[in-house]
Amino acid sequence: MLLTRRSFIASTAALGAAAALPARAAGQSLNFVLVGDWGRNGHDEQRAVAVQMGKTAEAIGSAYTVSMGDNFYENGVTGVDDPQWQSSFEEIYTAPALQSPWRVILGNHDYRGNVQAQIDYSATSKRWHMPARYYTESVTLPDGARAAFYYLDTSPFINAYYGTRVHVAGQDSQAQLEWLDARLGASKAEWNIVIGHHPVYTALSDADGYTHDQPDMIARVNPVLRKHGVPLYICGHDHTLQSVRMDGMTYVVNGAGSKTYTPGKPVRGGFVSGAHGFMTISLTGTALDYALVDMNGAALFSQTIRRMA
């Protein structure tokens, strides 16, 4: 077990049943919403999820939105003037509470199109924020603690994509891994939270084993997360809502922003749902509360991760 820099404990508030959203008094925490796998021109319940995201973001005082990638199906965008910017983003996420910044990463479907256009759109939009294929940001929390977020570009880590329509050739995944290792090693933040598109471990098993895990992520990215005591890894890609805890670390899948499927029973003591939905986080210097929320506003699963320092 490599979680050596800090220790964390997690307590589950709900497992497979509706629960109240984690809530703190106004001004005491950083609150935000997260969504993954969404861009379908409003179809497959994307619009319904967006409406509820707006309501929930307003209720919790969301500071910003995080996208876990696969922003435009099926083949990304062609340029900064692609009609999908309007039909899948600007005209869908219209609630006032969703006009704050969006921190965005890339998914494998985005790599079927013009990746640079998604970076360049940041210069034309007041809320779309993707400064590079991978990047980090540090935030001061209301109580004075610091939280560092590491936004990864995980598609280049997946060996099966090379030589396919997912155009990851030429991306230096080793350089990205060394960047992550160095940034985590130098961090003085109370919280280091890593966000990517592809899962590491999941709460889903198929007949032949844990086939919803990503072996390439387990082999290369997970050792770096564990080396630096990262308490939480959040991703999308699998079109479900999931949470599983492995050896003291929490892995959350939040890929239910539009099209989903009905999953099998959870494994590893985890949670899994095929509901359309999104995620909320409420963060202080000592506690991280998160919830997986369906498109009707019910918190299907919530958990608190406490920093023991």
Secondary structure in CASP SS format (residue, H / E / C, confidence):
PFRMAT SS
TARGET T0000
AUTHOR 0000-0000-0000
METHOD secondary structure of the structure
MODEL  1
M C 1.00
L C 1.00
L C 1.00
T C 1.00
R C 1.00
R C 1.00
S C 1.00
F E 1.00
I E 1.00
A E 1.00
S E 1.00
T E 1.00
A E 1.00
A E 1.00
L E 1.00
G E 1.00
A E 1.00
A E 1.00
A E 1.00
A C 1.00
L C 1.00
P C 1.00
A C 1.00
R C 1.00
A C 1.00
A C 1.00
G C 1.00
Q C 1.00
S C 1.00
L E 1.00
N E 1.00
F E 1.00
V E 1.00
L E 1.00
V E 1.00
G C 1.00
D C 1.00
W C 1.00
G C 1.00
R C 1.00
N C 1.00
G C 1.00
H C 1.00
D C 1.00
E C 1.00
Q H 1.00
R H 1.00
A H 1.00
V H 1.00
A H 1.00
V H 1.00
Q H 1.00
M H 1.00
G H 1.00
K H 1.00
T H 1.00
A H 1.00
E H 1.00
A H 1.00
I H 1.00
G C 1.00
S C 1.00
A C 1.00
Y C 1.00
T E 1.00
V E 1.00
S E 1.00
M C 1.00
G C 1.00
D C 1.00
N C 1.00
F C 1.00
Y C 1.00
E C 1.00
N C 1.00
G C 1.00
V C 1.00
T C 1.00
G C 1.00
V C 1.00
D C 1.00
D C 1.00
P C 1.00
Q H 1.00
W H 1.00
Q H 1.00
S H 1.00
S H 1.00
F H 1.00
E H 1.00
E C 1.00
I C 1.00
Y C 1.00
T C 1.00
A C 1.00
P H 1.00
A H 1.00
L H 1.00
Q C 1.00
S C 1.00
P C 1.00
W E 1.00
R E 1.00
V E 1.00
I C 1.00
L C 1.00
G C 1.00
N C 1.00
H C 1.00
D H 1.00
Y H 1.00
R H 1.00
G C 1.00
N C 1.00
V H 1.00
Q H 1.00
A H 1.00
Q H 1.00
I H 1.00
D H 1.00
Y H 1.00
S H 1.00
A H 1.00
T C 1.00
S C 1.00
K C 1.00
R C 1.00
W E 1.00
H E 1.00
M C 1.00
P C 1.00
A C 1.00
R C 1.00
Y C 1.00
Y E 1.00
T E 1.00
E E 1.00
S E 1.00
V E 1.00
T E 1.00
L C 1.00
P C 1.00
D C 1.00
G C 1.00
A C 1.00
R E 1.00
A E 1.00
A E 1.00
F E 1.00
Y E 1.00
Y E 1.00
L C 1.00
D C 1.00
T C 1.00
S H 1.00
P H 1.00
F H 1.00
I C 1.00
N H 1.00
A H 1.00
Y H 1.00
Y C 1.00
G C 1.00
T C 1.00
R C 1.00
V C 1.00
H C 1.00
V C 1.00
A C 1.00
G C 1.00
Q C 1.00
D C 1.00
S H 1.00
Q H 1.00
A H 1.00
Q H 1.00
L H 1.00
E H 1.00
W H 1.00
L H 1.00
D H 1.00
A H 1.00
R H 1.00
L H 1.00
G H 1.00
A H 1.00
S C 1.00
K C 1.00
A C 1.00
E C 1.00
W E 1.00
N E 1.00
I E 1.00
V E 1.00
I E 1.00
G C 1.00
H C 1.00
H C 1.00
P C 1.00
V C 1.00
Y C 1.00
T C 1.00
A C 1.00
L E 1.00
S C 1.00
D E 1.00
A C 1.00
D C 1.00
G E 1.00
Y C 1.00
T C 1.00
H C 1.00
D C 1.00
Q C 1.00
P H 1.00
D H 1.00
M H 1.00
I H 1.00
A H 1.00
R H 1.00
V C 1.00
N H 1.00
P H 1.00
V H 1.00
L H 1.00
R H 1.00
K H 1.00
H C 1.00
G C 1.00
V C 1.00
P C 1.00
L E 1.00
Y E 1.00
I E 1.00
C E 1.00
G C 1.00
H C 1.00
D C 1.00
H C 1.00
T C 1.00
L E 1.00
Q E 1.00
S E 1.00
V E 1.00
R E 1.00
M E 1.00
D C 1.00
G C 1.00
M E 1.00
T E 1.00
Y E 1.00
V E 1.00
V E 1.00
N E 1.00
G C 1.00
A C 1.00
G C 1.00
S C 1.00
K C 1.00
T C 1.00
Y C 1.00
T C 1.00
P C 1.00
G C 1.00
K C 1.00
P E 1.00
V C 1.00
R C 1.00
G C 1.00
G C 1.00
F E 1.00
V E 1.00
S E 1.00
G C 1.00
A C 1.00
H C 1.00
G E 1.00
F E 1.00
M E 1.00
T E 1.00
I E 1.00
S E 1.00
L E 1.00
T C 1.00
G C 1.00
T C 1.00
A E 1.00
L E 1.00
D E 1.00
Y E 1.00
A E 1.00
L E 1.00
V E 1.00
D E 1.00
M C 1.00
N C 1.00
G C 1.00
A C 1.00
A E 1.00
L E 1.00
F E 1.00
S E 1.00
Q E 1.00
T E 1.00
I E 1.00
R E 1.00
R E 1.00
M C 1.00
A C 1.00
END
